Amino acid sequence: MIKWILNIIFLTVVLSVSGQELKVSIDKEEILIGEPFTLTYTVISNKQIDSLRYDEKETLFPAKNSANRKEEGVNTPYELEVLKSFSDTSYKSDHQFIWQGTYQLTGWDSAYVVIPPELIYIDDSLQFFPAGLVHVISPTADPSKPIYDINEAFTELPQDDSKWLKFIESNWWWLALITLGILVFIFYLSKRKRKEPTPLSLRQETLMQIDLLEKSKGYENNLKEYYFDLSIVLRRFFAAHYQERIMDKTTTEIELILSKHGLERSMVLLTRQLLTQSDMVKFAQSKPSLIEVQNVTNDARRVVNEIADLDLNNE
């Protein structure tokens, strides 16, 4: 426990001394397939930045696909197309030094696209921008507009109708049996009504994602990836439950949102601890034990259940 407290204090001191703030912004929460959107990275510093290096993406921007959340979590790669070359600018405003880099991107498959933390070197120090989220959706058909058939030209072959008539006359009895069998089969299928599966609630879907993540034992191969996926599942739950933008928020901002919506102080502190531990594993080279990983996973379930139960009690 002392080790965790020391790591938290160390991370807080480092961030406060640097006097720099990293932000990510996306101008659209949802886009249609092929629709452009703008992704902007911003660095705000209280002092002039001596050196800054960011490796831009030229044609494809690597992200993660979370469309099939029940099976694949957020581990499937998803490539966003770069529509307009990356551009950046630096300027000074209100005694602050600001750097901004901008992409124009689009996606070609429907999914919840997670933009992972992007790294940047500031004065020879490695830092990370927060993650982002954009929903790529398929366009819906407009019922007011007619649907046109595709006209295709075929060369018709001459047919000898007399041969067909003779064939039907000599084999009508088994053709009738086949037709009758097809009709009976169609009738049977029409009578069979399949019950549509009951859609899962947000709580059930989120807990299922946590269960699948834990069963995958991803922490055995890549502990950072496991903590990142767990924090993304929690952030996506908060965003859907409270209908607020969460993915680009800091841990402190998320804490304020949860408090605003009436979550108990103990659960707010537990959530802050979960997200802080995730940041420490990613950025501070922390290596928690298996028991600590299991405890963090169970705490994530507690937070989801507490928030869902709070709404049920308020109804």
N, C-alpha and C positions, 0 to 999 in steps of 0.2 A: 504494500500500500504506500509506504514511504517513497519507494522508487517511482511510482506513478505520480505522486505529488511533486517530486523533484523534477520529473520530465515536463509536467505541465507548467511549472514555474519557469523552467529553462526556455520552453517554447514561447511563453508569453513575453519574457524579457527580450528574446531575440527579435520577435516581431515588433515590439515597441521601440527598440533601439533603431531598427532599420528605418522607421518613419516612412514606410512605403505601403501603399494600398493597391492590391491587384483586383481588378473587376472584369467580369465577362457579361456582355449583354447581347441579347438576340431580339431583333425588332419584331419578330412574329412568333407567337406560341404554336400556331398551327399553319401548315402550308399544304397546298395541293401538290401532287406529284409533278415535278418539273418547275414548280413556282420558285423564284429566287427569294432568298432571305439574306439579311446582313448579320454577320457575326463580328463583334467588336471586342478587342482586348484593350484594357486601359490600365496604365500604371500611373499612380499619383504619388509624388514624392515631395517631402518638405524641403529637400535640398536638391541641388542640381545633380543630375545623374552623369557620372563621368563616362561610363561605358554601358552599352546595352546590346545584347545579341539575342535575336530570335530567329530560329530556323523556319522559314516560311514553307508552306505546301504549295506546289505548283499546279498540279492538275486534279489530284484527289486528296480529300481531307479525311483521315482515318477517324472513325467514330465507332459506336457500338449499337447493335440492334437489339431492342427489347420488345419486339412485336409479339413473339411467342413467350410471354413471361412465365407461363406455367411449366415450361420444359427447359428453356434455354437461359433464363435469367437475363443477364446483360453481358454475356460472354461472347456473343456472335459478332464478328466484325461487320461493319457497315461503312461503305465508302460514299461520302458526299462529293459531288462534283464541284470543282472550283470554276465558277462562271466568269469571274473577273479577278485578275491578278491581285495578289495581296499588296496593300498599300499602307504606309504608316506615316505618321507625322508627329512632331514634337512642338510644344508651345508652353508658355507660362501664363497662368491665370490666378489672380488673387494670392500672389506669393507662393504658388505651388507650381512644380514642374510636372508637366503631363505628357505622356507618350501614349499614342493610340495606334493600333493596327487593325485593319478591316479586311474581311473576306466577304465576297458575295458567293453564296453556295446554294445548292439545291439537292434534293434526293429523288431517287427514281423507284423506290419501293416503299409501300406504306409501312410505318413502324413508329414506335417511340424511340427517337434517335438520341442517345446519350453522347454528349461531347465531353470526352474525358479531360481531366486537368492538363493544361498545356504548360510546358516548361519554358522558362526564359532566364537568361543570365543577366543580372543587374550588378554592375561593379564587381564582376567575377564571383557573384553569389547566385547559386541555383535556387530559383523560386518557382511557384506553380500558380497558375490562374485557377479559379474555381471551375467546377464542372458546369455544363449547360444541358438543356433539354429542349428538343423541338419535335413536334408531332407531325409526321408526314402522312397525309391521308389521301385516299383515292377519290377522284371526283365522282359525284353522283349524277345519274342520268336525269335529264330534264324531261318530266312527263309531258310538258307542253309542246315539245318539239318532236316531229315525226322521226321514226327510225327507218332508214332506207336500206333495202337489200343490196348486196353486191351483185351486180350483173356480170355474169360470166357467159362466154360464148362456147358452145359445144357443137361438135359436128355430129349430127344425128345419123345413125347407121340404118340402113334399110332393114325393115323387119318383115318376116313372112308370117302374117297373121294366121294363115291356115294351119301352120305347124303348131302354134299355140292352142288353137281351138281343138285340134286333135289330141294334144297332150292333156288338156283339161277334161275332155270327154272320156278318155281312157283311165284317168287317175283321179276323178272327182271325189271318190269316196275317202281316200286317205288325205287328200287336200282338205276335205271338210273336217276330218278328225283333227288335223293340225290346227286349223282355224279355230275349232271349238276349244282345243287345249289352250291356245293363246288367249282366247277370250276369258276362259276360266281363270287363268293365271293373272290376267290384268284385273279381273274382278276381286280375286283374293288379295292382291296388293293394295287395291283401293280400300278394302275393308280394314286392312292392317294400319292402325294409327300408332305411329311412334310418339312416345311422350318426349317432348323437348326437354333437355336438361335444364334444371333450375339454375339461372345465372348465380354465380357466387357473389356474395357481398364483398365490399372492399376489405373488410377485416379478414374474411376467409381467403381471399385471393392473396393478400399480403402475407398472411401466416403460411400459406402454401409455398410462396416464394422463399420465405425464410427456411422452411423445412427442406425444400429442394436444394437450397444453397448449403445447408448443413450436411445433408446426405451426400453431396458431391465431394465433401472433404477437400475442398479447394485449398484450405489453409495448409494442408500437408505439402503442396507443391508451390503455392504462391500466396504467402500470408497477406501481402499488400493487396493483391487482387481480391482476396476474400473480404477484407475489411472495406475495401472500396465498394464492392458489390452490396454488402450489408448496409452501408451508409446510403447508397443510391436507392435501395428498396425502402428505407425509412423516409428519405426525402420525397420520393414519389408518393408514398402514403400520405404524408403531410400535405403535399400539393393537392392531391385529389380530395382529401377529407375537408380541408379548409378552403379549397378553391382559391389558393393564393400561389404566387410564384415563389418557389422554394429553392430550386436547383442552383440559382446564382446567389443565394443568400449565405452569409457567414454563420458560424455557430451561434454567435451572440444575437444576430438578427432572428434566427430561428427560435431561440430561447424567448425573445420578446413576443413573437407571434403566438407561441404556445401559451404563454402567460396571459396574453390578451384574450384568448379563447377559453379561459377558465380552467386550464389544466392544473392539477395540484402541484405545489412547489417541489415536492419530492420527485414527481415524475419529470418535471422540467429539468431539475438538476441531473436526473438519471439520463435524460436525453442528451444534455450537454456533455456528460461524461462519455457517452457512447460515441458522439461525433468527434470529441476531442481525442479519444483513444484511436479512432480511425485516422485522424490527421497525424498523430504521433507515430503510428505504424508506417504511414506513407512517407513522412518527411523527417522524422527523428530517429529512424532506424530502430524503433522499439521492437522487441521480440517477446510477446506474451507467451505464456505456457498454454498447453492444451486446455487446462481447467479454466484459465482466464478467457480463452476464446469461446468455450462453451457457456461461461457465465455471461459474456457480452451478447451472445446469440439469444440466450434466454431473456436477458434484459430487454432486448429489442422486441421480443414477443410481449413482454409485460407492458411496454409503452403502447403498442398497437391495441392491446386489449383494454387498457385503461382509457384511452381516448375513445374507443368505440363504446365502452360501457358508459362513459360520461354522457354521450349523446342520448343513449337509451334511457338513462335516468332523468334527463331533462325533458323528455317527450311527455 
